[in-house]
Amino acid sequence: PFNVLLRTTLDLLQEKDPAHIFAEPVNLSEVPDYLEFISKPMDFSTMRRKLESHLYRTLEEFEEDFNLIVTNCMKYNAK
């Protein structure tokens, strides 16, 4: 039941990203300096892998990863 909730939530979050900007990890060939600014990359595919591997023990852990997507984006693009 918990993973069903997280899976549904992740599906809904991904629907808000119709351009699939956050669907996969940042391509370091296209953005070679990304890791100079971002120490912990996150994206929806990584979240889904963690979800399917039952690595989220709490809703807070799931929320932390989603917030990482947002804060990483804001941090990198503010440089």
C-alpha positions as CSV (number, residue, x, y, z in Angstrom):
1,P,0.0,0.0,0.0
2,F,2.8,2.5,0.8
3,N,4.6,1.9,-2.5
4,V,1.3,2.2,-4.3
5,L,0.8,5.6,-2.7
6,L,4.4,6.7,-3.7
7,R,4.0,5.3,-7.2
8,T,0.8,7.2,-7.7
9,T,2.3,10.4,-6.3
10,L,5.4,10.0,-8.6
11,D,3.1,9.5,-11.6
12,L,1.2,12.7,-10.7
13,L,4.5,14.6,-10.3
14,Q,5.8,13.4,-13.6
15,E,2.6,14.6,-15.3
16,K,3.6,18.1,-14.3
17,D,6.8,17.7,-16.3
18,P,5.4,17.3,-19.9
19,A,8.7,18.2,-21.4
20,H,10.4,15.4,-19.5
21,I,13.1,17.8,-18.3
22,F,13.4,15.9,-15.0
23,A,12.7,12.4,-16.3
24,E,16.3,11.2,-16.5
25,P,19.6,12.2,-14.9
26,V,21.3,15.3,-16.3
27,N,23.4,14.4,-19.3
28,L,26.9,15.3,-18.2
29,S,28.1,15.4,-21.9
30,E,25.6,18.2,-22.4
31,V,26.2,19.9,-19.1
32,P,29.8,19.2,-18.2
33,D,30.0,21.5,-15.2
34,Y,26.8,20.3,-13.5
35,L,28.6,18.3,-10.8
36,E,30.7,21.4,-9.9
37,F,27.4,22.9,-8.6
38,I,25.3,19.9,-7.7
39,S,26.6,17.4,-5.1
40,K,23.5,15.1,-5.1
41,P,21.8,14.8,-8.5
42,M,18.2,13.6,-8.6
43,D,15.6,12.9,-11.2
44,F,12.3,11.0,-11.6
45,S,13.9,7.8,-13.0
46,T,16.2,7.6,-10.0
47,M,13.2,8.1,-7.7
48,R,11.3,5.4,-9.6
49,R,14.3,2.9,-9.2
50,K,14.5,3.7,-5.5
51,L,10.7,3.2,-5.2
52,E,10.7,-0.2,-7.0
53,S,13.7,-1.3,-4.9
54,H,11.7,-0.4,-1.7
55,L,14.3,2.1,-0.6
56,Y,11.8,4.7,0.6
57,R,10.9,3.9,4.2
58,T,9.0,7.2,4.8
59,L,7.1,9.8,2.9
60,E,9.7,12.3,4.1
61,E,12.5,10.4,2.3
62,F,10.5,10.5,-0.9
63,E,9.7,14.2,-0.4
64,E,13.4,14.9,0.2
65,D,14.3,13.4,-3.2
66,F,11.6,15.4,-5.0
67,N,12.8,18.6,-3.3
68,L,16.3,17.8,-4.4
69,I,15.1,17.9,-8.0
70,V,13.6,21.3,-7.5
71,T,16.5,22.8,-5.5
72,N,19.1,21.4,-7.8
73,C,17.4,23.0,-10.7
74,M,17.1,26.3,-9.0
75,K,20.7,26.2,-7.8
76,Y,22.3,25.2,-11.1
77,N,20.2,27.6,-13.2
78,A,20.9,30.5,-10.8
79,K,24.7,30.3,-11.3
